[in-house]
Amino acid sequence: MTFEQALELRSELGADATVINGGTDVVVAMNHGAIKPTCFLDLSRIKAIRKIDRENGHLILGAGATFAQLGKLHVRALREASLSVGGPAIRNMGTIGGNIATASPAGDGCVALLALGADVQLASKDRGQRWMPLVDYFIDYRKTALADDELIQAVRIPNNPRSRWYKIGKRGAVNISLVCCAVSQNEDKKTKLAFGCVGPIPKITPKASALLNGETLSPGLIDDVANLVAQEVSPIDDQRGSAVYRRAMCSTLTRRLLTQLMEDAPKGDADA
């Protein structure tokens, strides 16, 4: 099946079709009774959406690119986030498109992509393709801007940012994040901070990011940003951790990652 044929089926079946590629999220949801699919639209054999290309200073990640593929990229935040997803078997099956479609607030790949300022490409048989900032794609808890007749086709990120990532969890890589954080800075010192598990959607902190933009990192500035981050996140208590702890860890991770950027040579990930 080609991607164009998949779009035709998506247009015909709409919300009745459960889109599946690696199945690492869909099968878990089925096992828990959260979804009861009537039919599947299987994209796993479409080679065109598994590619990773370079284009005009950006990387274009096909929606079917696996975490194992992304774990080999030079973009540090996305590489480390990808390597934190499950074990090798899960990374060989799970895809970045699936991570975005699931829209979990704990989506490690989504958090890294938000910090990198990613755009997502959505495609429809009747309306064609559209690019939108990933930050606008997430609407509410597991609700997105993806229409019933659309499929995620690709993701676009800068080719050579300075970026960092860290995740706090209970069992190393094979876990759900308690808190995760990613930071990215481009050549113009435009900086973005993003967090997971601190709200209903993967979240950027626009006020803290704006405080960093165009500024040279210093211990004083990093402290101000870390304090502001704690005011922008909105975590909850659950079985994995308290809101108080999560809020504190957001500040801690902000200090950690920004300090790493400050201390490292001012080079992009590809040059480091």
Buried (B, 14 or more C-beta within 10 A) or exposed (E): EEBEEBBBBBBEBEEEBBBBBBBBBBEEBBEEEEEEBEEEBBBBEBEBBBEBEEEEEBBBBBBBBBBBBBBEBBBBBBBBBBBBBBEEEBBBBBBBBBBBBBBBBBBBBBBBBBBBBBBBBBBBBEEEEBEEEBBEBBEEEBEBBBBEBBBBBBBBBBBBBBBBBBBBBEEEBEBBBBBBBBBBBBEEBBBBBBBBBBBBBBBBBEEBBBBBEEEEBEEEBBBBBBEBBBEBBEBEEEEBBEBEBBBBBBBBBBBBBBBBBBEEEBEBBEEE
